[in-house]
Amino acid sequence: NDFKKYKKIAFALGDSYTQGLGGSLSSSYPAQLDLIVNTDNGEYMPKLGVINLGTSANGGLQNIENYHIYKTKIGIPDYVLYFGCDNDYMDDLRFSSGVTHRRLVDGSPYFGNLVKPLQFLSKFEIIKRLKYARRSYLDTQLASDNSNSKIIYDKCESNAKKSLYVLDELLRLSKQDNFTLILSWVSAPSIESNCSSYSWTKNWAKKNDIKFADYINSIVSTKNYWPNMPISYDHSGGHFRNWINFLIAKSFSKILINDLETKD
């Protein structure tokens, strides 16, 4: 509620992986990062306030909107941590096309007084199936409509590259508002390759002299000793378990602690 006691502030932008879906709020990577950075010799000392702005189903464009909203509410942060995800691009298409605005949420101006009746009907299995079919159809149409983009991708195309406009805007904002940008991308050893979004973002960050939180090797080495430890939750669509969030937090903390000590 109050960040005045902290010397510096960090905004953690992202979707449900940043929010920490699947586990408790305190097991999200931003929460664990806050503890790692601020706990010294067994005592919590408020040096860096890590503010979790992760929101489920948000794409890159909405993450940037969150930045502007909370910059006004809290102030310009000293750091922005951006944890991208492969579904960000499709979420941006839904947002830009207006599909996102037609969700059945309380207070929706799109449905007006029909919100409550429609929410009641949506509890029935047949309605759930129809909603799923409609969403799949709309996603196919959105992807098809944007397939003729002017951007030409090479054979090593990644979803992160499709979201280049988001990374470029974050880079521009970092120079405008004078915050330190730290990037990373949602990935797991089972899907990691030279053509993955994780690798592409890491290379893009290096070319643009941006810090990158590199956590994949720590997961791989841990799994060598914990071979039976699951990476994701079964109940939440593959979202990371607490130990993965801890290693992600450690990768961000390594950069932040070094930067904080250098500036002090």
N, C-alpha and C positions, 0 to 999 in steps of 0.2 A: 504493500500500500504506500510505502514511503521509501524512496531511494536516496534521500538526502545524505544519509550516513555513508554511502558508498563514494569512493573517490572517482570511479569511472563506471560507465554503463555499457552493456552490450545487448543488442537486439538479436535474438535467434529467430530468423525467418525460415519458414518451410511449411510443409503440409503435415499429415498425420504422423509421419516418422519423427518430426521435430516435436510435435505435440505429445508424443509418447503413447499413442493409441495401443491398447492391449494390456498395458500395465498401469500402475498408479502414477499420478502426476510426479511424485518424488523420484520415480525411476526413469523419467525422461532424460535424454542426454543433457538438455540445458540445466536441469535441476542438479544432476550429478556434477556437471561442469562447475556450477556455482560453488558446490561443496569443496571440490578439488582445489579451486583457485583461492578460496577464502579461508580454508582451514589450515592453520599454521601452528605447529607444535601442540596439536590437540585442542586448539581454541579457534573459534570462528571469529575472524576479523574482516569486517566489511570493506574489501578493496574493490571488487568488481561485481556489480549487480547484473546478473544474467537474466534477462526478461524473455520468457518463452512466448513468442508470438505465433507459434505453429498452430495451424487450423486445418482440420480434416477437409479434404476435397478442394483445397485452395491450389491454384496454379501460380505461376510466376507473377502474372499481372496483379493478382489479388495480394500476393506477398508484398509487392511494391506499394500497393494501396495501404496495406497495414503499416508499412514503414512511415508513410506520410501521416497517417492517423495518429500513431503513437509518438511520432516526432513532435507533433503539436501538443499532445497530452503530457508527455514526459520531458521532452527536449531532445536535441540532436545527440545520438549515442556516440561513444568513442569508438565502438566496434560494431560491425554488422556481420553476423555469422549466417551464411546462406547454405542450407542443406537441400540441394535440388533433388528431384525425383523424376523418373522416366515418364510418369503420368502427368507431369506439369504441363506439357505441350497440349495434350488433349483437354485438360482442364481449362487452359487458356482459350481454346477454341469454343468450348461450351460457354465460357464467360463472355467472350466477345460476341458470340452469336445470340446471346440472350437466353440460351437454354438453361443456364444456371439460375436465372432470375425466376424461373417457373417451378421452383421446388416448393413443396407443400410445407412451408414453415409458418409459424404464428406471425400474424401481422403482415402477411404477403399482400402487397398492393395489387398484384397481378390477379389473384383469385378473389380478393375482397371477402365478402360474407360467406363464400363457398368453402373457405379454408377448413373449418371444423367438419362439415359434412364429408368433404373429400378425404380428410385425414381419417375419419371413421371408416369410410369405404376402403381405404388403402390397407386396412388391417386384414382384409380377406385375401386368401391365397391367389384367387383368380386375378384380382386387381394387381397384386404384387408381380405376377407373371406378365401381365399386360404392360406394367410400368417398365419392367426389365426389357421386354421386347421393343418397346418404344425407344428406350434409351440406346439399345444396341443399334437400332435402325438410324437414329439421329447421329450417333457416333460415326457410323459408316458413311453417312451423307457428309458430315463435317470433314472427315478425313479425305473423302473423294473431292470435295469442293476445294480443298487446300493442297491437293496433290500437284497442281500445276503452278506451284509457287515459283517466283523468280529466282529463289535461292537454289543453286545447283550443288547437290551433295555428292561427295565422292563415294567410293565403294565401302568406305569405313564410316558410313553414316551412323549417327547416334542421336538419341532423343535429346541429349544435352545440346547438341549442335543446332537442333531445331529451335531450342530455347535461347539461342544466342542473343536475341533482342533483349531478354531479361538480364543476362550477364552484362551486356553492354550498358544497360541503363543503371545497373548497380555500380558499375565501374564509374560511370559519369557522376552518379550521386556521391560516391566516395570522394571524388575530387571537389565537387561543389560544396558538400557539407563537411569535408575534412575528417571523415572517419576511416578507420582501418577495416578493409574488407577481407574476410576469411571465407574461402569457399570449400565445399565438399559435396559429395553426391551419394545418394542411397545406392548401395551395392552389397553383394555378398560373394564369397569366394566361388560359389557354384556358377555365377553368371559373369565373372570377371574375365575380360580379354582385352587385347590391345585396341579393339574397336568399341569397347564399352563406353557408356557415358562417363563413368568414373575416370577412366584413362584420358578421355578427350578433355574433360574439365581440368584435370590435373595438368595436362600439356598446355591448355589455353591459359590457365592461371600462371604458369611459368613464363609463357611468352609475354604476358601483360604485367609481370612483376607483382602478382597477387599471391598472398599466402594461401596454401592448400592444406587442409587437415587430412592427412594420409593415414587411414586406419586399417586397410585391408590386410597388410602383413601381420598386424597384431592379432587379427581374427584367425588367420591361417595358422600361425604358430601356437595359439591357444588351443585350436581344434586338434592339433597334433597330440596334445596331452589330455584333452577333453573330447575324445572322438564321439562320445554318445550325447554330448550336450547339444540340444536343439538350438538353432539360430533364431527361429521365429516362433510366434504363438500360433497354435492351431485354430484358435477361436477368433482371430482378428485379421484375417486376410494376409497373413505373412509378415506382420509387423514384428520388429526386432524385440528379442528378450532383453532383460535388464543387463546381462553381462556384455551384450553387444553395445548397448547404449553407453555403458561405462567405458568401453574401449574407444568409442567415438568421442566421448567427452574428454578422455585422456589425450586424444590426438589434437583436439582444439586447445586443451589446457597447456600443452607443450608450447604452442605458438604464443598464447596469451601471456603465460607466466614469463616467458623470455622477453616479450615485448614490454610488459609492465616493468620488469626489472631494468631493462635498457633505458626506458623513459624516466624512471626514478633516479 
